[in-house]
Amino acid sequence: MNNASRVGLATGAGVAGAVLIARSRMESRGQPSPDPIYDLTRTLTRCDVIPDILAAIERSFTSATGFPCAIFIPEGDRLSARHHSPRFDPDDNDIVNAGLSMKSGRPVAQLTGTPDLYSHFIPLTTSRDTLGSFGFRARGTRRRIPRRMWALAESFANQTSLALLRVTLEGKARHAGILAEAHRLQKALLNSIAHNVRTPLASIIGVLSTLQQEEISLSHPIRQDLIDTARQEAERLNRLLGNLLDLSRLEAGVLRIRKDPCDVQDLIGAALEQLGSAVGHRRVEVKIAPDVPFVPMDFVLIVQVLVNLLDNALKYSPVGPSITVEARVLSGVLEISVSDSGNGIAEDDLPHVFERFNRGGRGGATGGIGLGLSICRGLIDAHHGTIRAERRYPCGTVFAFTLPIQLER
Amino acid sequence: MRVLVVDDEHGIRKFLRTSLASQGYELLEAATGQEALESVPVNRPDIVVLDLGLPDLDGIDVTRTLREWTDIPIVILSVRDQESDKVGALDAGADDYLTKPFGVAELLARIRSALRRANKPANTAVFEAGDLNIDLAKRIVQVSRQKVQLTPTEYDLLKALVRHPDRVLTHRHLIREVWGGTCYEDEMHLLRVNISNLRRKLESDPTRPRYVVTEAGVGYRLRTE
């Protein structure tokens, strides 16, 4: 048995000297490292996930000290070595002792199976809690390890705690950010729904209460006009609900796209038919280029896109001038556009009109543009197509979407 | 004419009672699927207006059970707007499908045409709607008294539609009737091409068809009103 294995007895300066010599030899052989901690902190700033951080720490520590190390971090209620040097493969004893160091908040040493070789564990503590344990293997107990080496090991443990704390805090901040964003979207959705439901309901209730007032005598055309308005608003409310359902299906990923070749003329006809009384006496001009082929699409969903775009155009443009629906083939894709001569959308708002719950500055009494357009984008994306909004000169807006003509494999 | 309205919503029954009575229909009511199944053989209504979401049975099962012994016209009223629900109900034997909310005028039109189909002698040789005239015996199709040349497939397709005017025929139904096939993918394409051609020959504005109407995701309907 070797003298050095007797704990507390080995205080000879000779051993410490030997370690220092070993280290300085290593330094002269390898990369000179006047301040390994400085190097480490610089490396750590570039790491933002735990495995990278632990690997960097292990590398710098073994190259600075020549000692193998292992870093223990609890996962759930189990403690394990999340990263270790090849020469330090932690066994159950090591895990128990790493746990002991965490519980006591103090360093723990344990003789290994190899004579005079000890596993040392330094708890990874922060001001608030203990994140794990930093372990390394060295000859001799703590007292026989030179002060400078021990201090270095403690500094590594400190840096490990700081780096882990930083990542955890960043993760929490990100999570809080995501929650805040989800909360904001949810609030926006509720506001949008409330707005979009109340607006048509206001006209419906308004009309019904007007008709209820026996003392008001209304001429037949005015009466009819009021009833038409209420009916159209009720139908708009129903379309809104359809959009909401589609949105939730899109987001839940349960919307199945079933593509087969469809007649574009049939598509436009079905959309106009579905809008029914909303089109009313409005002029809708349909132009279909003669070379438009049958195009693979999910007919029902693309009808929905067209209904939303047309509904939008009807809502935001004056009654007089016509709305144009145009279909043509442009460099291998089908393009369908809906143009109106309304007030148009501000140039700055154009890229954002497909974002959810954005009313593109059009807002106001007619409301609800955001939901329909964001669904259009979701549906067109699912078809691998594109959708865009442009200003139309001299006035109005063009909404155009494209669909690939070839079935992609 | 006696209409059996099957719906568990009191409000809907009340509003149908008012609007159907004003058109001279006699109203029978049932609030559950079981009541409906018991009422049909006893009260012998002329038509059933059936909600799909009943508290005890699904409307599609009620339709199937009724179809085991009777051809009574069945018009579905439902809040379910998914195409698969419509196709399911029509394939189970329903005559028509209307999504809630609906307008009374629309419902009355569907009831009328369902009754007309049920009471019409099976083989009328000549079909007329608007400026469309089809002589099934002589295989002559005319639009505004102008003879229209159809290919044999186009004619068969038109004939299938004419045999059930105003009724939504599912894609599957039409494919079976015209091509006799079951290879859905290929024949779906043929169906669309032939519908497109028919419209070009029959409709004055094929983009806003007056006769051959698309029921998106479900099928086609020959509109006569």
Contacts between the chains, C-beta under 8 A, distances in Angstrom:
chain1	res1	chain2	res2	distance
A	231	B	103	7.4
A	234	B	101	6.9
A	238	B	101	5.8
A	242	B	81	6.8
A	260	B	185	6.8
A	260	B	188	5.5
A	260	B	189	6.6
A	260	B	192	7.9
A	261	B	189	5.4
A	261	B	192	6.8
A	262	B	192	6.4
A	263	B	192	5.4
A	263	B	193	7.7
A	263	B	195	7.3
A	263	B	196	4.5
A	265	B	196	6.6
A	265	B	199	7.5
A	265	B	206	5.6
A	265	B	207	5.5
A	266	B	192	7.0
A	266	B	195	6.9
A	266	B	196	6.5
A	266	B	199	7.8
A	266	B	214	5.5
A	268	B	207	5.6
A	269	B	206	7.3
A	269	B	207	5.0
A	269	B	208	5.7
A	269	B	209	5.7
A	269	B	214	6.4
A	270	B	214	4.5
A	270	B	216	4.9
A	272	B	207	7.3
A	272	B	208	5.9
A	273	B	208	7.5
A	273	B	213	6.6
A	273	B	214	7.1
A	274	B	216	7.2
A	286	B	207	4.5
A	286	B	208	7.9
A	288	B	207	7.3
A	294	B	189	7.3
A	294	B	192	6.7
A	294	B	193	7.2
A	299	B	216	6.0
A	299	B	217	6.3
A	300	B	83	5.8
A	300	B	216	4.8
A	300	B	217	3.8
A	303	B	216	4.9
